[in-house]
Amino acid sequence: MNRKTLVLPAMVGLLAPVLAACGGSDSGSNSGDAIVVGTTDRFTTTKDAPAPLDPAYAYDVGTWNILRQTVQTLMIQPKGEGNPVPEAAESCGFTDTGNERYACKLRNGLKFADGDAITAEDVKYSIERALRIKADSGVFALLSTIDTVETQGDREVIFHLKTADATFPYKLSTPVAGIVNPKDYEKDKLRDGFDVDGSGPYTFQAGVKDDAIDVATFTKNPNYKGSLKVNNDKVQMRSFTDADAMGTAIDKGDIDVMTRSMTPSQIQKLDAGSDQNVDLVEMPGLEIRYLAFNTNAPTVKTKAVRQAMAQIVNRGELVSKVYGSQAEPLYSLVPATITGHSNSFFNKYGDPSPDKAKSLLEKAGITTPVKVTLHYTTDHYGAATKQEFEVLQKQLNDSGLFQVDIKGTPWDAFRPAEQKGQYDVYGMGWFPDFPDADNYLAPFLDKDNFLGSPYTNNVIRGTLIPQSRREADRLAAAKSLTTIQDIVAEDVPVLPLWQGKQYVAARDDITGASYALNSSSTLQLWELGRGVSG
């Protein structure tokens, strides 16, 4: 087994805007064979989520990885580090000093995959549609700083913002800002099922079995016009029930690439193995895991209960027992590698201490042991999630202050139940929409937040988040961002646990695997090609 550790130099980010201009619908592999990618992500339609792939609804890493291949955005994050670069747009930028007016000019001759011309009105329609539908996934909140959208001619789009938002270019690179054809997507209604149409590098066809995607086929879009170089003609994505089945498939050569989610033990085995036909690529990751609290629930409504849990949880032991070197303890919602990070939870609670936790509960008059159930999803974040919650359960129960049960639920039932407030404490993961501290704070703490959390802090919402967004220089926003993180450590509406690395395994005749994921865990299928084995 070959192992590669990818370290993206700063120069990659500097060069990305220049290199992007060289892209386009270039010729891919001449072999004609589809590159087959394995995943444990499951894509299902349910009564609660009948439109999982509509850009106005989709808001998880799996569905976004389908949309990023198919639905084009004005901006796109480069394959390395760095700021977003134009994609469907020819150019974009703020036109005022206050970061409140953002203008984009579309590429000339832009078309949807079916040949229909794309105009500025289509962009306006797509953005306003997402804001109008206001899907319960909460994804529309990414566009919440938009006041009005103006068009000038067929190619000019101007966004007038309610408040300054230096992160707005990043938000225009996310699928919720994807350009859709009005004839395919109704103005006031989500598009049910698995049909996806856009102007991205690929067209999409879903093979469906039992209301779930079994095989997804991505075929190079002949009408694509953007910044990307497409290195293949076709990619198939196959969904597996678990990582072991996916691993068996790559060993047998049934798939070419293995993505999320591999188990910790599987990664260790791949790392130490002797199979020279498969490479394991390790990349920096910005994924985080955390516990979320329904702060209206009687069991955890009192802040001291949440603080006591924060005082007891031993992140070092948790990571060591479950994930080893594949993760690191996290003491804030913002990962350590992101500008504006602060170790707020460690600064407040220090090392784990049941005695300090007991004192917190006694001062608040809380009777112990506190009975609580920790909920987790069995199939969305990988097989190790169950073990992770068993460790958390033992840590809390061993303190004598809590009586904890754990319960696992499949994602298609877990997510709707969490959104409806049916869980008091539950485990979630977060793959960033874009690599900025704002995207680790606002989605959890702002109005219309991703979790649907009842927790409200008016200083965070009314002052600190808007204040931080005024700063184009993100270092200058650090003071506001740190204050937000300190408030979170005090109130504990969420309890950060760890941040992880990301991995891709690929057979050695596959090129581009090192760029198959970017720093935001975006799957970039266009980077893959078929070379010579050896």
Order of alpha helices (4+ residues) and beta strands (2+ residues): beta-alpha-beta-alpha-beta-beta-beta-beta-alpha-beta-beta-alpha-beta-beta-beta-alpha-beta-alpha-beta-alpha-alpha-beta-alpha-alpha-beta-alpha-beta-alpha-beta-alpha-alpha-alpha-beta-beta-beta
